[in-house]
Amino acid sequence: MYFLSERSGSFNIWKQSLTEPEGDAVAVTHHQKLPVRFLSISTQGDLAYGFDGGIWLKRKGDKAAHEVDIKYVKRAVIAVLET
């Protein structure tokens, strides 16, 4: 089970076995100062979350998460109104 907790001082992702006592929870992320938000998990076990205005990804088996590089193109929409 994955969950968000402030037990390290700021909200981070923690992992806990459902069959072990709570003392065995392990920190998965180690961000400081700002909280982790909006935790999601894929069916493959990848974690995605919001942090510091960005979207972060920790793939199953990776040791660390990384910020997703998001690029967008601003498109103009022109509407012609007839009167």
C-alpha positions as CSV (number, residue, x, y, z in Angstrom):
1,M,0.0,0.0,0.0
2,Y,1.3,3.5,-0.9
3,F,0.2,6.6,1.0
4,L,1.1,10.2,1.7
5,S,2.4,11.1,5.1
6,E,4.1,14.0,6.9
7,R,6.1,11.7,9.2
8,S,9.4,12.9,7.6
9,G,8.5,16.6,8.1
10,S,6.8,17.2,4.7
11,F,4.3,15.1,2.7
12,N,6.1,12.3,0.9
13,I,5.1,8.9,-0.5
14,W,5.5,6.0,1.9
15,K,5.1,2.2,1.3
16,Q,3.6,-0.1,3.8
17,S,2.9,-3.8,3.7
18,L,-0.7,-4.6,4.6
19,T,0.4,-7.7,6.6
20,E,3.2,-6.0,8.6
21,P,3.0,-3.6,11.6
22,E,3.0,0.2,10.9
23,G,6.6,0.5,12.1
24,D,7.8,-1.1,8.9
25,A,6.6,1.8,6.6
26,V,9.4,3.0,4.2
27,A,9.7,6.4,2.6
28,V,9.6,6.1,-1.2
29,T,10.2,9.8,-1.9
30,H,12.4,12.3,0.0
31,H,11.3,15.7,-1.0
32,Q,11.8,18.6,1.4
33,K,10.1,21.9,2.1
34,L,7.1,21.4,-0.3
35,P,4.5,18.6,-0.1
36,V,3.9,15.8,-2.5
37,R,0.3,15.9,-3.8
38,F,-2.1,13.9,-6.0
39,L,-0.6,10.4,-5.7
40,S,-1.7,7.9,-8.4
41,I,-0.5,4.4,-9.2
42,S,-0.7,2.6,-12.5
43,T,-1.6,-1.1,-12.9
44,Q,2.1,-1.7,-13.7
45,G,3.1,-0.2,-10.3
46,D,4.4,3.2,-11.5
47,L,3.8,6.1,-9.2
48,A,2.8,9.6,-10.5
49,Y,2.3,12.7,-8.3
50,G,2.4,16.4,-8.2
51,F,5.4,18.2,-6.6
52,D,6.5,21.9,-6.8
53,G,4.1,22.7,-9.7
54,G,5.3,19.7,-11.8
55,I,4.3,16.2,-12.5
56,W,6.7,13.5,-11.2
57,L,7.1,9.9,-12.1
58,K,8.7,7.0,-10.3
59,R,8.6,3.8,-12.4
60,K,8.4,0.5,-10.6
61,G,12.0,-0.7,-9.9
62,D,13.6,2.8,-10.3
63,K,15.4,4.1,-7.2
64,A,14.4,7.7,-7.7
65,A,11.6,9.7,-9.2
66,H,12.0,12.4,-11.9
67,E,10.1,15.3,-13.1
68,V,8.2,14.7,-16.4
69,D,9.3,17.1,-19.1
70,I,6.0,18.6,-20.4
71,K,6.0,20.8,-23.5
72,Y,3.0,22.5,-24.9
73,V,2.3,24.6,-27.9
74,K,0.0,27.6,-27.6
75,R,-2.5,27.6,-30.4
76,A,-4.7,30.5,-31.4
77,V,-8.3,29.9,-32.0
78,I,-10.0,32.5,-34.2
79,A,-13.7,32.7,-34.3
80,V,-15.5,34.8,-36.9
81,L,-18.8,36.1,-35.7
82,E,-21.4,37.3,-38.2
83,T,-23.7,40.2,-37.2
